[in-house]
Amino acid sequence: MYRQILIADDNRKYQRIVWRSTPSDPLISYELRTVTYGTSCAPFLALRTLQQLYIEEEQTFPIAIRYAKNHFYVDDLLAGADTEEEAKAIIAEIQNLMKSGEFSLLKWRSSHKIILKDLDKSLLAKEYIHSLCDEVKQWVLGIFWNLLTNSIQVRIADGEIVNTKRQLLSVIAETFDPMGLFSPSIIILKIMLQELWKSKAAWDDPVPLTILET
């Protein structure tokens, strides 16, 4: 996405780099013309460019823009529809919206195979193509999406015994839940950790039974 966004001419000097193939070669100066990975402003510029695209194309692609505004998470689009026909229409309009800005949405996947039947295979997620008949789990915003059951799952350490404050914090930290769907469960562990801090327990002290039983 970044490489599809041009930097204004008068700002390219801030992306000037020097290069030479060997230590004996003269230095050559380059100015990067597009948004560059690793720069602190890159995520903002990418999202701001999409916002500008929505402003300019609002009259042409109203449905796509409504979905894009409400269902984009950074550079991932996560949305649904009530019928197959509606889903296909949304996909087609979003694709056309992005093409108007010289962008292309890739790695499409769906829990309903027929919805993506008309898309070119080059636009589909590779693992999706090879696993359409299996109980395949796809990554969506850092969590697993089971395409056959249309359910999401979070990975939690199995069978790990928590005896210390250090181990408890480790279990909390390794449960990746960016959408907060499992907060009702994780909050119990966080409350236990808070009680350990109040008790001034050291990192490797055994967790008191009074806290484990709460």
C-alpha positions as a Markdown table, in Angstrom:
| # | Residue | x | y | z |
|---|---|---|---|---|
| 1 | Met | 0.0 | 0.0 | 0.0 |
| 2 | Tyr | 2.7 | 2.5 | 1.0 |
| 3 | Arg | 4.4 | 2.2 | -2.4 |
| 4 | Gln | 1.2 | 3.3 | -4.1 |
| 5 | Ile | 1.2 | 6.7 | -2.4 |
| 6 | Leu | 3.4 | 9.4 | -3.9 |
| 7 | Ile | 5.1 | 12.0 | -1.8 |
| 8 | Ala | 4.8 | 15.7 | -2.8 |
| 9 | Asp | 7.8 | 16.9 | -4.7 |
| 10 | Asp | 8.8 | 19.5 | -2.2 |
| 11 | Asn | 8.8 | 16.9 | 0.6 |
| 12 | Arg | 10.9 | 14.2 | -1.1 |
| 13 | Lys | 14.1 | 15.9 | 0.1 |
| 14 | Tyr | 13.2 | 14.5 | 3.6 |
| 15 | Gln | 13.5 | 11.0 | 2.1 |
| 16 | Arg | 16.9 | 11.5 | 0.6 |
| 17 | Ile | 19.4 | 8.6 | 1.0 |
| 18 | Val | 22.9 | 8.0 | -0.2 |
| 19 | Trp | 24.2 | 4.7 | -1.6 |
| 20 | Arg | 27.2 | 3.0 | -3.1 |
| 21 | Ser | 27.6 | -0.6 | -4.0 |
| 22 | Thr | 31.2 | -0.8 | -2.7 |
| 23 | Pro | 33.3 | 1.3 | -0.4 |
| 24 | Ser | 35.4 | 2.6 | -3.3 |
| 25 | Asp | 32.4 | 3.8 | -5.4 |
| 26 | Pro | 31.3 | 7.4 | -5.3 |
| 27 | Leu | 28.2 | 8.2 | -3.2 |
| 28 | Ile | 25.0 | 8.5 | -5.2 |
| 29 | Ser | 22.0 | 10.5 | -3.8 |
| 30 | Tyr | 18.5 | 9.2 | -4.2 |
| 31 | Glu | 15.1 | 10.7 | -3.2 |
| 32 | Leu | 12.4 | 8.2 | -2.4 |
| 33 | Arg | 9.2 | 9.2 | -4.2 |
| 34 | Thr | 6.7 | 7.1 | -2.3 |
| 35 | Val | 5.7 | 6.6 | 1.4 |
| 36 | Thr | 8.5 | 4.5 | 2.9 |
| 37 | Tyr | 8.2 | 1.6 | 5.4 |
| 38 | Gly | 9.8 | 2.4 | 8.8 |
| 39 | Thr | 9.1 | 6.1 | 8.8 |
| 40 | Ser | 7.1 | 7.3 | 11.8 |
| 41 | Cys | 4.6 | 9.1 | 9.6 |
| 42 | Ala | 3.9 | 6.2 | 7.2 |
| 43 | Pro | 0.8 | 4.8 | 8.9 |
| 44 | Phe | -0.8 | 8.2 | 9.2 |
| 45 | Leu | -0.1 | 9.0 | 5.5 |
| 46 | Ala | -1.6 | 5.7 | 4.4 |
| 47 | Leu | -4.8 | 6.2 | 6.4 |
| 48 | Arg | -5.0 | 9.9 | 5.5 |
| 49 | Thr | -4.7 | 9.0 | 1.8 |
| 50 | Leu | -7.6 | 6.5 | 2.1 |
| 51 | Gln | -9.7 | 9.2 | 3.9 |
| 52 | Gln | -9.0 | 11.6 | 1.0 |
| 53 | Leu | -10.1 | 8.9 | -1.5 |
| 54 | Tyr | -13.4 | 8.5 | 0.4 |
| 55 | Ile | -14.0 | 12.2 | 0.2 |
| 56 | Glu | -13.3 | 12.4 | -3.5 |
| 57 | Glu | -15.3 | 9.3 | -4.5 |
| 58 | Glu | -18.2 | 9.6 | -2.1 |
| 59 | Gln | -20.8 | 10.3 | -4.8 |
| 60 | Thr | -19.6 | 7.5 | -7.0 |
| 61 | Phe | -19.2 | 4.6 | -4.5 |
| 62 | Pro | -21.5 | 5.4 | -1.5 |
| 63 | Ile | -21.9 | 1.8 | -0.4 |
| 64 | Ala | -18.2 | 1.0 | -0.6 |
| 65 | Ile | -17.2 | 4.1 | 1.3 |
| 66 | Arg | -19.7 | 3.4 | 4.1 |
| 67 | Tyr | -18.2 | -0.1 | 4.5 |
| 68 | Ala | -14.6 | 1.2 | 4.2 |
| 69 | Lys | -15.2 | 3.9 | 6.9 |
| 70 | Asn | -16.8 | 1.5 | 9.4 |
| 71 | His | -15.0 | -1.8 | 8.7 |
| 72 | Phe | -11.3 | -1.1 | 8.0 |
| 73 | Tyr | -8.9 | -1.9 | 10.8 |
| 74 | Val | -5.6 | -0.3 | 9.8 |
| 75 | Asp | -5.2 | -2.1 | 6.4 |
| 76 | Asp | -7.6 | -5.0 | 7.0 |
| 77 | Leu | -11.2 | -4.9 | 5.8 |
| 78 | Leu | -13.5 | -7.1 | 8.0 |
| 79 | Ala | -17.1 | -7.0 | 7.0 |
| 80 | Gly | -20.2 | -9.1 | 6.3 |
| 81 | Ala | -23.5 | -9.1 | 4.5 |
| 82 | Asp | -27.0 | -10.6 | 4.9 |
| 83 | Thr | -27.1 | -12.3 | 1.5 |
| 84 | Glu | -24.7 | -13.6 | -1.2 |
| 85 | Glu | -25.9 | -11.0 | -3.7 |
| 86 | Glu | -25.3 | -8.2 | -1.3 |
| 87 | Ala | -21.8 | -9.5 | -0.4 |
| 88 | Lys | -20.8 | -9.8 | -4.0 |
| 89 | Ala | -22.1 | -6.3 | -4.8 |
| 90 | Ile | -20.1 | -4.8 | -1.8 |
| 91 | Ile | -16.9 | -6.6 | -2.9 |
| 92 | Ala | -17.2 | -5.4 | -6.5 |
| 93 | Glu | -17.9 | -1.8 | -5.4 |
| 94 | Ile | -15.0 | -1.8 | -2.9 |
| 95 | Gln | -12.7 | -3.2 | -5.5 |
| 96 | Asn | -13.7 | -0.4 | -7.9 |
| 97 | Leu | -13.3 | 2.2 | -5.2 |
| 98 | Met | -9.8 | 1.1 | -4.4 |
| 99 | Lys | -8.9 | 0.9 | -8.1 |
| 100 | Ser | -9.8 | 4.5 | -8.6 |
| 101 | Gly | -7.0 | 5.3 | -6.1 |
| 102 | Glu | -4.6 | 2.9 | -7.8 |
| 103 | Phe | -4.9 | 0.5 | -4.8 |
| 104 | Ser | -5.8 | -3.2 | -5.0 |
| 105 | Leu | -7.3 | -5.2 | -2.1 |
| 106 | Leu | -5.6 | -8.7 | -1.8 |
| 107 | Lys | -5.9 | -11.8 | 0.3 |
| 108 | Trp | -9.7 | -12.0 | 0.1 |
| 109 | Arg | -11.3 | -14.8 | 2.1 |
| 110 | Ser | -14.8 | -15.7 | 3.1 |
| 111 | Ser | -16.7 | -18.3 | 5.2 |
| 112 | His | -18.9 | -18.8 | 2.1 |
| 113 | Lys | -17.0 | -20.0 | -0.9 |
| 114 | Ile | -19.5 | -18.9 | -3.6 |
| 115 | Ile | -19.1 | -15.2 | -2.6 |
| 116 | Leu | -15.5 | -15.2 | -3.9 |
| 117 | Lys | -16.1 | -17.5 | -6.9 |
| 118 | Asp | -15.9 | -14.6 | -9.4 |
| 119 | Leu | -12.7 | -13.1 | -8.1 |
| 120 | Asp | -9.4 | -13.7 | -9.8 |
| 121 | Lys | -7.4 | -16.3 | -7.8 |
| 122 | Ser | -4.5 | -13.9 | -7.6 |
| 123 | Leu | -6.7 | -11.8 | -5.3 |
| 124 | Leu | -7.4 | -14.6 | -2.9 |
| 125 | Ala | -5.3 | -15.5 | 0.2 |
| 126 | Lys | -3.0 | -18.4 | -0.9 |
| 127 | Glu | -3.8 | -20.5 | 2.1 |
| 128 | Tyr | -7.5 | -20.0 | 1.4 |
| 129 | Ile | -7.1 | -21.4 | -2.2 |
| 130 | His | -5.4 | -24.6 | -0.9 |
| 131 | Ser | -7.7 | -25.2 | 2.0 |
| 132 | Leu | -11.3 | -24.6 | 0.9 |
| 133 | Cys | -12.4 | -28.1 | 1.8 |
| 134 | Asp | -10.6 | -28.3 | 5.1 |
| 135 | Glu | -11.4 | -26.9 | 8.5 |
| 136 | Val | -9.1 | -24.1 | 7.8 |
| 137 | Lys | -8.2 | -21.4 | 10.3 |
| 138 | Gln | -7.2 | -18.0 | 8.9 |
| 139 | Trp | -5.6 | -15.1 | 10.7 |
| 140 | Val | -7.9 | -12.1 | 11.2 |
| 141 | Leu | -6.6 | -9.2 | 13.2 |
| 142 | Gly | -4.2 | -11.5 | 15.1 |
| 143 | Ile | -6.8 | -14.1 | 16.0 |
| 144 | Phe | -8.0 | -17.3 | 14.3 |
| 145 | Trp | -11.1 | -17.4 | 12.1 |
| 146 | Asn | -12.5 | -20.8 | 11.3 |
| 147 | Leu | -14.0 | -20.4 | 7.9 |
| 148 | Leu | -16.2 | -23.6 | 8.0 |
| 149 | Thr | -17.9 | -22.8 | 11.3 |
| 150 | Asn | -17.6 | -19.0 | 10.8 |
| 151 | Ser | -16.3 | -18.7 | 14.4 |
| 152 | Ile | -13.3 | -16.9 | 15.9 |
| 153 | Gln | -10.9 | -18.5 | 18.4 |
| 154 | Val | -8.1 | -17.2 | 20.5 |
| 155 | Arg | -5.0 | -19.2 | 21.4 |
| 156 | Ile | -4.4 | -19.6 | 25.1 |
| 157 | Ala | -1.5 | -21.6 | 26.6 |
| 158 | Asp | -2.9 | -25.1 | 27.4 |
| 159 | Gly | -2.3 | -26.7 | 30.7 |
| 160 | Glu | 0.1 | -24.1 | 32.0 |
| 161 | Ile | 0.3 | -24.1 | 35.8 |
| 162 | Val | 0.4 | -20.6 | 37.3 |
| 163 | Asn | 2.3 | -20.6 | 40.6 |
| 164 | Thr | 3.9 | -17.1 | 40.6 |
| 165 | Lys | 3.2 | -13.5 | 39.7 |
| 166 | Arg | 5.7 | -13.8 | 36.8 |
| 167 | Gln | 3.8 | -16.8 | 35.3 |
| 168 | Leu | 0.5 | -15.1 | 35.7 |
| 169 | Leu | 1.7 | -12.0 | 33.9 |
| 170 | Ser | 3.1 | -14.2 | 31.1 |
| 171 | Val | -0.3 | -15.9 | 30.6 |
| 172 | Ile | -2.0 | -12.5 | 30.4 |
| 173 | Ala | 0.5 | -11.0 | 28.0 |
| 174 | Glu | 0.5 | -13.9 | 25.5 |
| 175 | Thr | -3.2 | -13.9 | 25.1 |
| 176 | Phe | -3.5 | -11.7 | 22.0 |
| 177 | Asp | -7.0 | -10.2 | 21.8 |
| 178 | Pro | -6.9 | -6.9 | 19.9 |
| 179 | Met | -10.7 | -6.6 | 19.6 |
| 180 | Gly | -11.3 | -7.3 | 23.3 |
| 181 | Leu | -13.7 | -10.2 | 22.7 |
| 182 | Phe | -12.3 | -12.2 | 25.5 |
| 183 | Ser | -11.9 | -9.5 | 28.0 |
| 184 | Pro | -14.6 | -10.9 | 30.4 |
| 185 | Ser | -12.3 | -14.0 | 30.9 |
| 186 | Ile | -8.9 | -12.1 | 30.9 |
| 187 | Ile | -10.2 | -9.6 | 33.5 |
| 188 | Ile | -10.3 | -12.3 | 36.1 |
| 189 | Leu | -6.6 | -12.9 | 35.7 |
| 190 | Lys | -5.9 | -9.2 | 35.7 |
| 191 | Ile | -7.8 | -8.8 | 39.0 |
| 192 | Met | -5.6 | -11.6 | 40.5 |
| 193 | Leu | -2.5 | -9.8 | 39.3 |
| 194 | Gln | -3.7 | -6.6 | 40.9 |
| 195 | Glu | -4.2 | -8.4 | 44.2 |
| 196 | Leu | -0.7 | -9.7 | 44.0 |
| 197 | Trp | 0.7 | -6.2 | 43.5 |
| 198 | Lys | -1.3 | -5.0 | 46.5 |
| 199 | Ser | 0.2 | -7.9 | 48.6 |
| 200 | Lys | 3.7 | -6.8 | 47.5 |
| 201 | Ala | 4.4 | -10.3 | 46.4 |
| 202 | Ala | 7.8 | -10.8 | 44.7 |
| 203 | Trp | 7.9 | -12.0 | 41.1 |
| 204 | Asp | 8.7 | -15.6 | 42.0 |
| 205 | Asp | 6.8 | -15.9 | 45.3 |
| 206 | Pro | 4.0 | -18.6 | 45.2 |
| 207 | Val | 0.6 | -17.1 | 44.6 |
| 208 | Pro | -1.3 | -17.2 | 48.0 |
| 209 | Leu | -4.3 | -19.6 | 48.1 |
| 210 | Thr | -6.5 | -16.7 | 49.2 |
| 211 | Ile | -6.0 | -15.1 | 45.8 |
| 212 | Leu | -6.1 | -18.3 | 43.7 |
| 213 | Glu | -9.5 | -19.2 | 45.3 |
| 214 | Thr | -11.1 | -15.8 | 44.5 |
